[in-house]
Amino acid sequence: MKSNLRNEIKAYIVRQGMTMQEVVDLLHDEHGWSDSVSNLSNKLQRESLRYTEAVQLANALGYEIVWQKRK
């Protein structure tokens, strides 16, 4: 079964008109991430992305993570 996190993040990448390689290159240049697509893909598949990595990834895609109180 594929990870919902992985599918959701890949959907955001596609919406931005980017490839996984482009995102990885951007994260490598801006934040010193590994330049390997397989490393990011494995983190998404295992759902082992750290919060700081999620924030950096969102930023690279032009998004920000917002904490909002549930209603």
Distance bins in CASP14 RR format, pairs under 12 A and 6 or more apart:
PFRMAT RR
TARGET T0000
AUTHOR 0000-0000-0000
RMODE 2
METHOD distances of the structure
MODEL  1
1 7 0 0 0 0 0 1 0 0 0 0 0
1 45 0 0 0 0 0 1 0 0 0 0 0
1 47 0 0 0 0 0 1 0 0 0 0 0
2 8 0 0 0 0 0 1 0 0 0 0 0
2 9 0 0 0 0 0 1 0 0 0 0 0
2 10 0 0 0 0 1 0 0 0 0 0 0
2 41 0 0 0 0 0 1 0 0 0 0 0
2 44 0 0 0 0 1 0 0 0 0 0 0
2 45 1 0 0 1 0 0 0 0 0 0 0
2 46 0 0 0 0 0 1 0 0 0 0 0
2 47 0 0 0 0 0 1 0 0 0 0 0
3 9 0 0 0 0 1 0 0 0 0 0 0
3 10 0 0 0 0 1 0 0 0 0 0 0
3 41 0 0 0 0 0 1 0 0 0 0 0
3 42 0 0 0 0 0 1 0 0 0 0 0
3 43 0 0 0 0 0 1 0 0 0 0 0
3 44 1 0 0 1 0 0 0 0 0 0 0
3 45 1 0 1 0 0 0 0 0 0 0 0
3 46 1 0 0 1 0 0 0 0 0 0 0
3 47 1 0 1 0 0 0 0 0 0 0 0
3 48 0 0 0 0 0 1 0 0 0 0 0
3 49 0 0 0 0 0 1 0 0 0 0 0
4 10 0 0 0 0 0 1 0 0 0 0 0
4 11 0 0 0 0 0 1 0 0 0 0 0
4 44 0 0 0 0 0 1 0 0 0 0 0
4 45 0 0 0 0 0 1 0 0 0 0 0
4 47 0 0 0 0 1 0 0 0 0 0 0
5 11 0 0 0 0 0 1 0 0 0 0 0
5 12 0 0 0 0 0 1 0 0 0 0 0
5 40 0 0 0 0 0 1 0 0 0 0 0
5 41 0 0 0 0 0 1 0 0 0 0 0
5 43 0 0 0 0 1 0 0 0 0 0 0
5 44 1 0 0 1 0 0 0 0 0 0 0
5 45 0 0 0 0 1 0 0 0 0 0 0
5 46 0 0 0 0 1 0 0 0 0 0 0
5 47 1 0 1 0 0 0 0 0 0 0 0
5 48 0 0 0 0 1 0 0 0 0 0 0
5 49 1 0 0 1 0 0 0 0 0 0 0
5 53 0 0 0 0 0 1 0 0 0 0 0
5 54 0 0 0 0 1 0 0 0 0 0 0
5 57 0 0 0 0 0 1 0 0 0 0 0
6 12 0 0 0 0 0 1 0 0 0 0 0
6 13 0 0 0 0 0 1 0 0 0 0 0
6 20 0 0 0 0 0 1 0 0 0 0 0
6 40 0 0 0 0 1 0 0 0 0 0 0
6 41 1 0 0 1 0 0 0 0 0 0 0
6 42 0 0 0 0 1 0 0 0 0 0 0
6 43 0 0 0 0 1 0 0 0 0 0 0
6 44 1 1 0 0 0 0 0 0 0 0 0
6 45 1 0 1 0 0 0 0 0 0 0 0
6 46 0 0 0 0 1 0 0 0 0 0 0
6 47 1 0 0 1 0 0 0 0 0 0 0
6 48 0 0 0 0 0 1 0 0 0 0 0
6 49 0 0 0 0 1 0 0 0 0 0 0
6 57 0 0 0 0 0 1 0 0 0 0 0
7 13 0 0 0 0 0 1 0 0 0 0 0
7 14 0 0 0 0 0 1 0 0 0 0 0
7 41 0 0 0 0 0 1 0 0 0 0 0
7 44 0 0 0 0 1 0 0 0 0 0 0
7 45 0 0 0 0 0 1 0 0 0 0 0
7 47 0 0 0 0 0 1 0 0 0 0 0
8 14 0 0 0 0 0 1 0 0 0 0 0
8 15 0 0 0 0 0 1 0 0 0 0 0
8 44 0 0 0 0 1 0 0 0 0 0 0
8 47 0 0 0 0 0 1 0 0 0 0 0
8 49 0 0 0 0 0 1 0 0 0 0 0
8 54 0 0 0 0 0 1 0 0 0 0 0
8 57 0 0 0 0 0 1 0 0 0 0 0
8 58 0 0 0 0 0 1 0 0 0 0 0
8 61 0 0 0 0 0 1 0 0 0 0 0
8 63 0 0 0 0 0 1 0 0 0 0 0
9 15 0 0 0 0 0 1 0 0 0 0 0
9 16 0 0 0 0 0 1 0 0 0 0 0
9 18 0 0 0 0 0 1 0 0 0 0 0
9 20 0 0 0 0 1 0 0 0 0 0 0
9 23 0 0 0 0 1 0 0 0 0 0 0
9 40 0 0 0 0 1 0 0 0 0 0 0
9 41 0 0 0 0 0 1 0 0 0 0 0
9 43 0 0 0 0 1 0 0 0 0 0 0
9 44 1 0 1 0 0 0 0 0 0 0 0
9 45 0 0 0 0 0 1 0 0 0 0 0
9 47 0 0 0 0 0 1 0 0 0 0 0
9 49 0 0 0 0 1 0 0 0 0 0 0
9 53 0 0 0 0 0 1 0 0 0 0 0
9 54 0 0 0 0 1 0 0 0 0 0 0
9 57 1 0 0 1 0 0 0 0 0 0 0
9 58 0 0 0 0 1 0 0 0 0 0 0
9 60 0 0 0 0 0 1 0 0 0 0 0
9 61 0 0 0 0 1 0 0 0 0 0 0
9 63 0 0 0 0 0 1 0 0 0 0 0
9 65 0 0 0 0 0 1 0 0 0 0 0
10 16 0 0 0 0 0 1 0 0 0 0 0
10 17 0 0 0 0 0 1 0 0 0 0 0
10 18 0 0 0 0 0 1 0 0 0 0 0
10 19 0 0 0 0 0 1 0 0 0 0 0
10 20 1 0 0 1 0 0 0 0 0 0 0
10 23 0 0 0 0 1 0 0 0 0 0 0
10 37 0 0 0 0 0 1 0 0 0 0 0
10 40 0 0 0 0 0 1 0 0 0 0 0
10 41 0 0 0 0 1 0 0 0 0 0 0
10 44 1 0 0 1 0 0 0 0 0 0 0
10 45 0 0 0 0 0 1 0 0 0 0 0
10 57 0 0 0 0 0 1 0 0 0 0 0
10 61 0 0 0 0 0 1 0 0 0 0 0
11 17 0 0 0 0 0 1 0 0 0 0 0
11 18 0 0 0 0 0 1 0 0 0 0 0
11 44 0 0 0 0 0 1 0 0 0 0 0
11 61 0 0 0 0 0 1 0 0 0 0 0
11 63 0 0 0 0 0 1 0 0 0 0 0
12 18 0 0 0 0 1 0 0 0 0 0 0
12 20 0 0 0 0 0 1 0 0 0 0 0
12 23 0 0 0 0 1 0 0 0 0 0 0
12 44 0 0 0 0 0 1 0 0 0 0 0
12 54 0 0 0 0 0 1 0 0 0 0 0
12 57 0 0 0 0 1 0 0 0 0 0 0
12 58 0 0 0 0 1 0 0 0 0 0 0
12 59 0 0 0 0 0 1 0 0 0 0 0
12 60 0 0 0 0 0 1 0 0 0 0 0
12 61 1 0 1 0 0 0 0 0 0 0 0
12 62 0 0 0 0 1 0 0 0 0 0 0
12 63 1 0 0 1 0 0 0 0 0 0 0
12 65 0 0 0 0 0 1 0 0 0 0 0
13 19 1 0 0 1 0 0 0 0 0 0 0
13 20 1 0 0 1 0 0 0 0 0 0 0
13 21 0 0 0 0 0 1 0 0 0 0 0
13 22 0 0 0 0 1 0 0 0 0 0 0
13 23 1 0 1 0 0 0 0 0 0 0 0
13 24 0 0 0 0 0 1 0 0 0 0 0
13 26 0 0 0 0 0 1 0 0 0 0 0
13 27 0 0 0 0 0 1 0 0 0 0 0
13 37 0 0 0 0 0 1 0 0 0 0 0
13 40 0 0 0 0 1 0 0 0 0 0 0
13 41 0 0 0 0 0 1 0 0 0 0 0
13 44 0 0 0 0 0 1 0 0 0 0 0
13 57 0 0 0 0 1 0 0 0 0 0 0
13 58 0 0 0 0 0 1 0 0 0 0 0
13 60 0 0 0 0 1 0 0 0 0 0 0
13 61 1 0 0 1 0 0 0 0 0 0 0
13 62 0 0 0 0 0 1 0 0 0 0 0
13 63 0 0 0 0 0 1 0 0 0 0 0
14 20 0 0 0 0 1 0 0 0 0 0 0
14 22 0 0 0 0 0 1 0 0 0 0 0
14 23 0 0 0 0 0 1 0 0 0 0 0
14 61 0 0 0 0 0 1 0 0 0 0 0
15 23 0 0 0 0 0 1 0 0 0 0 0
15 61 0 0 0 0 1 0 0 0 0 0 0
15 62 0 0 0 0 0 1 0 0 0 0 0
15 63 0 0 0 0 1 0 0 0 0 0 0
16 22 0 0 0 0 1 0 0 0 0 0 0
16 23 0 0 0 0 1 0 0 0 0 0 0
16 26 0 0 0 0 0 1 0 0 0 0 0
16 57 0 0 0 0 0 1 0 0 0 0 0
16 58 0 0 0 0 0 1 0 0 0 0 0
16 59 0 0 0 0 0 1 0 0 0 0 0
16 60 0 0 0 0 1 0 0 0 0 0 0
16 61 1 0 1 0 0 0 0 0 0 0 0
16 62 1 0 0 1 0 0 0 0 0 0 0
16 63 0 0 0 0 1 0 0 0 0 0 0
17 23 0 0 0 0 1 0 0 0 0 0 0
17 61 0 0 0 0 1 0 0 0 0 0 0
17 62 0 0 0 0 0 1 0 0 0 0 0
18 24 0 0 0 0 1 0 0 0 0 0 0
18 25 0 0 0 0 1 0 0 0 0 0 0
18 26 0 0 0 0 1 0 0 0 0 0 0
18 27 0 0 0 0 0 1 0 0 0 0 0
18 37 0 0 0 0 0 1 0 0 0 0 0
18 57 0 0 0 0 0 1 0 0 0 0 0
18 60 0 0 0 0 1 0 0 0 0 0 0
18 61 1 0 0 1 0 0 0 0 0 0 0
18 62 0 0 0 0 0 1 0 0 0 0 0
19 25 0 0 0 0 1 0 0 0 0 0 0
19 26 0 0 0 0 0 1 0 0 0 0 0
19 37 0 0 0 0 1 0 0 0 0 0 0
19 40 0 0 0 0 0 1 0 0 0 0 0
19 41 0 0 0 0 0 1 0 0 0 0 0
20 26 0 0 0 0 0 1 0 0 0 0 0
20 27 0 0 0 0 0 1 0 0 0 0 0
20 35 0 0 0 0 0 1 0 0 0 0 0
20 36 0 0 0 0 0 1 0 0 0 0 0
20 37 1 0 1 0 0 0 0 0 0 0 0
20 38 0 0 0 0 1 0 0 0 0 0 0
20 39 0 0 0 0 0 1 0 0 0 0 0
20 40 1 0 0 1 0 0 0 0 0 0 0
20 41 1 0 0 1 0 0 0 0 0 0 0
20 42 0 0 0 0 0 1 0 0 0 0 0
20 43 0 0 0 0 0 1 0 0 0 0 0
20 44 0 0 0 0 1 0 0 0 0 0 0
20 57 0 0 0 0 0 1 0 0 0 0 0
20 60 0 0 0 0 0 1 0 0 0 0 0
20 61 0 0 0 0 0 1 0 0 0 0 0
21 27 0 0 0 0 0 1 0 0 0 0 0
21 28 0 0 0 0 0 1 0 0 0 0 0
21 35 0 0 0 0 1 0 0 0 0 0 0
21 36 0 0 0 0 1 0 0 0 0 0 0
21 37 1 0 1 0 0 0 0 0 0 0 0
21 38 0 0 0 0 0 1 0 0 0 0 0
21 39 0 0 0 0 0 1 0 0 0 0 0
21 40 0 0 0 0 1 0 0 0 0 0 0
21 41 0 0 0 0 0 1 0 0 0 0 0
22 28 0 0 0 0 0 1 0 0 0 0 0
22 29 0 0 0 0 0 1 0 0 0 0 0
22 35 0 0 0 0 0 1 0 0 0 0 0
22 37 0 0 0 0 1 0 0 0 0 0 0
22 40 0 0 0 0 0 1 0 0 0 0 0
22 60 0 0 0 0 1 0 0 0 0 0 0
22 61 0 0 0 0 0 1 0 0 0 0 0
23 29 0 0 0 0 0 1 0 0 0 0 0
23 30 0 0 0 0 0 1 0 0 0 0 0
23 31 0 0 0 0 0 1 0 0 0 0 0
23 33 0 0 0 0 1 0 0 0 0 0 0
23 35 0 0 0 0 0 1 0 0 0 0 0
23 36 0 0 0 0 0 1 0 0 0 0 0
23 37 0 0 0 0 1 0 0 0 0 0 0
23 39 0 0 0 0 0 1 0 0 0 0 0
23 40 1 0 0 1 0 0 0 0 0 0 0
23 41 0 0 0 0 0 1 0 0 0 0 0
23 44 0 0 0 0 0 1 0 0 0 0 0
23 53 0 0 0 0 0 1 0 0 0 0 0
23 56 0 0 0 0 0 1 0 0 0 0 0
23 57 1 0 0 1 0 0 0 0 0 0 0
23 58 0 0 0 0 0 1 0 0 0 0 0
23 59 0 0 0 0 0 1 0 0 0 0 0
23 60 1 0 1 0 0 0 0 0 0 0 0
23 61 1 0 0 1 0 0 0 0 0 0 0
23 62 0 0 0 0 0 1 0 0 0 0 0
24 30 0 0 0 0 0 1 0 0 0 0 0
24 31 0 0 0 0 0 1 0 0 0 0 0
24 32 0 0 0 0 0 1 0 0 0 0 0
24 33 1 0 0 1 0 0 0 0 0 0 0
24 34 1 0 0 1 0 0 0 0 0 0 0
24 35 1 0 1 0 0 0 0 0 0 0 0
24 36 1 0 0 1 0 0 0 0 0 0 0
24 37 1 0 1 0 0 0 0 0 0 0 0
24 38 0 0 0 0 1 0 0 0 0 0 0
24 39 1 0 0 1 0 0 0 0 0 0 0
24 40 1 0 1 0 0 0 0 0 0 0 0
24 41 0 0 0 0 1 0 0 0 0 0 0
24 42 0 0 0 0 0 1 0 0 0 0 0
24 43 0 0 0 0 0 1 0 0 0 0 0
24 44 0 0 0 0 0 1 0 0 0 0 0
24 53 0 0 0 0 0 1 0 0 0 0 0
24 56 0 0 0 0 0 1 0 0 0 0 0
24 57 0 0 0 0 1 0 0 0 0 0 0
24 60 0 0 0 0 1 0 0 0 0 0 0
25 31 0 0 0 0 0 1 0 0 0 0 0
25 32 0 0 0 0 0 1 0 0 0 0 0
25 33 0 0 0 0 1 0 0 0 0 0 0
25 34 0 0 0 0 0 1 0 0 0 0 0
25 35 1 0 0 1 0 0 0 0 0 0 0
25 36 0 0 0 0 0 1 0 0 0 0 0
25 37 0 0 0 0 1 0 0 0 0 0 0
25 40 0 0 0 0 0 1 0 0 0 0 0
25 60 0 0 0 0 1 0 0 0 0 0 0
26 32 0 0 0 0 0 1 0 0 0 0 0
26 33 0 0 0 0 1 0 0 0 0 0 0
26 35 0 0 0 0 0 1 0 0 0 0 0
26 40 0 0 0 0 0 1 0 0 0 0 0
26 56 0 0 0 0 1 0 0 0 0 0 0
26 57 0 0 0 0 1 0 0 0 0 0 0
26 59 0 0 0 0 1 0 0 0 0 0 0
26 60 1 0 1 0 0 0 0 0 0 0 0
26 61 0 0 0 0 1 0 0 0 0 0 0
26 62 0 0 0 0 0 1 0 0 0 0 0
27 33 1 1 0 0 0 0 0 0 0 0 0
27 34 0 0 0 0 1 0 0 0 0 0 0
27 35 0 0 0 0 1 0 0 0 0 0 0
27 36 0 0 0 0 0 1 0 0 0 0 0
27 37 0 0 0 0 0 1 0 0 0 0 0
27 39 0 0 0 0 0 1 0 0 0 0 0
27 40 1 0 0 1 0 0 0 0 0 0 0
27 43 0 0 0 0 0 1 0 0 0 0 0
27 49 0 0 0 0 0 1 0 0 0 0 0
27 52 0 0 0 0 0 1 0 0 0 0 0
27 53 0 0 0 0 1 0 0 0 0 0 0
27 54 0 0 0 0 0 1 0 0 0 0 0
27 55 0 0 0 0 0 1 0 0 0 0 0
27 56 1 0 0 1 0 0 0 0 0 0 0
27 57 1 0 0 1 0 0 0 0 0 0 0
27 58 0 0 0 0 0 1 0 0 0 0 0
27 59 0 0 0 0 1 0 0 0 0 0 0
27 60 1 0 1 0 0 0 0 0 0 0 0
27 61 0 0 0 0 1 0 0 0 0 0 0
28 34 1 0 0 1 0 0 0 0 0 0 0
28 35 1 0 1 0 0 0 0 0 0 0 0
28 36 0 0 0 0 1 0 0 0 0 0 0
28 37 0 0 0 0 0 1 0 0 0 0 0
28 39 0 0 0 0 0 1 0 0 0 0 0
28 40 0 0 0 0 1 0 0 0 0 0 0
28 56 0 0 0 0 0 1 0 0 0 0 0
28 60 0 0 0 0 0 1 0 0 0 0 0
29 35 0 0 0 0 1 0 0 0 0 0 0
29 56 0 0 0 0 0 1 0 0 0 0 0
29 60 0 0 0 0 1 0 0 0 0 0 0
30 56 1 0 0 1 0 0 0 0 0 0 0
30 57 0 0 0 0 0 1 0 0 0 0 0
30 59 0 0 0 0 1 0 0 0 0 0 0
30 60 1 0 0 1 0 0 0 0 0 0 0
30 61 0 0 0 0 0 1 0 0 0 0 0
30 62 0 0 0 0 0 1 0 0 0 0 0
31 40 0 0 0 0 0 1 0 0 0 0 0
31 50 0 0 0 0 0 1 0 0 0 0 0
31 52 0 0 0 0 1 0 0 0 0 0 0
31 53 0 0 0 0 1 0 0 0 0 0 0
31 54 0 0 0 0 0 1 0 0 0 0 0
31 55 0 0 0 0 1 0 0 0 0 0 0
31 56 1 0 1 0 0 0 0 0 0 0 0
31 57 0 0 0 0 1 0 0 0 0 0 0
31 58 0 0 0 0 0 1 0 0 0 0 0
31 59 0 0 0 0 1 0 0 0 0 0 0
31 60 0 0 0 0 1 0 0 0 0 0 0
32 39 0 0 0 0 0 1 0 0 0 0 0
32 53 0 0 0 0 0 1 0 0 0 0 0
32 56 0 0 0 0 1 0 0 0 0 0 0
32 60 0 0 0 0 0 1 0 0 0 0 0
33 39 1 0 0 1 0 0 0 0 0 0 0
33 40 1 0 0 1 0 0 0 0 0 0 0
33 43 0 0 0 0 1 0 0 0 0 0 0
33 49 0 0 0 0 0 1 0 0 0 0 0
33 50 0 0 0 0 0 1 0 0 0 0 0
33 52 0 0 0 0 0 1 0 0 0 0 0
33 53 1 0 0 1 0 0 0 0 0 0 0
33 56 1 0 0 1 0 0 0 0 0 0 0
33 57 0 0 0 0 1 0 0 0 0 0 0
33 60 0 0 0 0 1 0 0 0 0 0 0
34 40 1 0 0 1 0 0 0 0 0 0 0
34 41 0 0 0 0 0 1 0 0 0 0 0
34 42 0 0 0 0 0 1 0 0 0 0 0
34 43 0 0 0 0 1 0 0 0 0 0 0
34 53 0 0 0 0 0 1 0 0 0 0 0
36 42 0 0 0 0 1 0 0 0 0 0 0
36 43 0 0 0 0 0 1 0 0 0 0 0
37 43 0 0 0 0 0 1 0 0 0 0 0
37 44 0 0 0 0 0 1 0 0 0 0 0
38 44 0 0 0 0 0 1 0 0 0 0 0
38 45 0 0 0 0 1 0 0 0 0 0 0
38 46 0 0 0 0 0 1 0 0 0 0 0
39 45 0 0 0 0 0 1 0 0 0 0 0
39 46 0 0 0 0 0 1 0 0 0 0 0
39 48 0 0 0 0 0 1 0 0 0 0 0
39 49 0 0 0 0 0 1 0 0 0 0 0
39 53 0 0 0 0 0 1 0 0 0 0 0
40 46 0 0 0 0 0 1 0 0 0 0 0
40 48 0 0 0 0 0 1 0 0 0 0 0
40 49 0 0 0 0 1 0 0 0 0 0 0
40 53 0 0 0 0 1 0 0 0 0 0 0
40 54 0 0 0 0 0 1 0 0 0 0 0
40 56 0 0 0 0 0 1 0 0 0 0 0
40 57 0 0 0 0 1 0 0 0 0 0 0
40 60 0 0 0 0 0 1 0 0 0 0 0
41 48 0 0 0 0 0 1 0 0 0 0 0
41 49 0 0 0 0 0 1 0 0 0 0 0
42 48 0 0 0 0 1 0 0 0 0 0 0
42 49 0 0 0 0 0 1 0 0 0 0 0
43 49 1 0 1 0 0 0 0 0 0 0 0
43 50 0 0 0 0 1 0 0 0 0 0 0
43 53 1 0 0 1 0 0 0 0 0 0 0
43 54 0 0 0 0 1 0 0 0 0 0 0
43 57 0 0 0 0 1 0 0 0 0 0 0
44 53 0 0 0 0 0 1 0 0 0 0 0
44 54 0 0 0 0 0 1 0 0 0 0 0
44 57 0 0 0 0 1 0 0 0 0 0 0
47 53 0 0 0 0 0 1 0 0 0 0 0
47 54 0 0 0 0 0 1 0 0 0 0 0
48 54 0 0 0 0 0 1 0 0 0 0 0
49 55 0 0 0 0 0 1 0 0 0 0 0
49 56 0 0 0 0 1 0 0 0 0 0 0
49 57 1 0 0 1 0 0 0 0 0 0 0
49 58 0 0 0 0 0 1 0 0 0 0 0
49 65 0 0 0 0 0 1 0 0 0 0 0
50 56 0 0 0 0 1 0 0 0 0 0 0
50 57 0 0 0 0 0 1 0 0 0 0 0
51 57 0 0 0 0 0 1 0 0 0 0 0
51 58 0 0 0 0 0 1 0 0 0 0 0
51 65 0 0 0 0 1 0 0 0 0 0 0
51 67 0 0 0 0 0 1 0 0 0 0 0
52 58 0 0 0 0 0 1 0 0 0 0 0
52 59 0 0 0 0 0 1 0 0 0 0 0
52 65 0 0 0 0 0 1 0 0 0 0 0
53 59 0 0 0 0 0 1 0 0 0 0 0
53 60 0 0 0 0 0 1 0 0 0 0 0
53 65 0 0 0 0 0 1 0 0 0 0 0
54 60 0 0 0 0 0 1 0 0 0 0 0
54 61 0 0 0 0 0 1 0 0 0 0 0
54 63 0 0 0 0 0 1 0 0 0 0 0
54 64 0 0 0 0 0 1 0 0 0 0 0
54 65 1 0 0 1 0 0 0 0 0 0 0
55 61 0 0 0 0 0 1 0 0 0 0 0
55 62 0 0 0 0 0 1 0 0 0 0 0
55 63 0 0 0 0 1 0 0 0 0 0 0
55 64 1 0 0 1 0 0 0 0 0 0 0
55 65 1 0 1 0 0 0 0 0 0 0 0
55 66 0 0 0 0 0 1 0 0 0 0 0
55 67 0 0 0 0 0 1 0 0 0 0 0
56 62 0 0 0 0 0 1 0 0 0 0 0
56 63 0 0 0 0 0 1 0 0 0 0 0
56 64 0 0 0 0 0 1 0 0 0 0 0
56 65 0 0 0 0 0 1 0 0 0 0 0
57 63 0 0 0 0 1 0 0 0 0 0 0
57 64 0 0 0 0 0 1 0 0 0 0 0
57 65 0 0 0 0 1 0 0 0 0 0 0
58 64 1 0 0 1 0 0 0 0 0 0 0
58 65 1 0 1 0 0 0 0 0 0 0 0
58 66 0 0 0 0 1 0 0 0 0 0 0
59 65 0 0 0 0 1 0 0 0 0 0 0
END
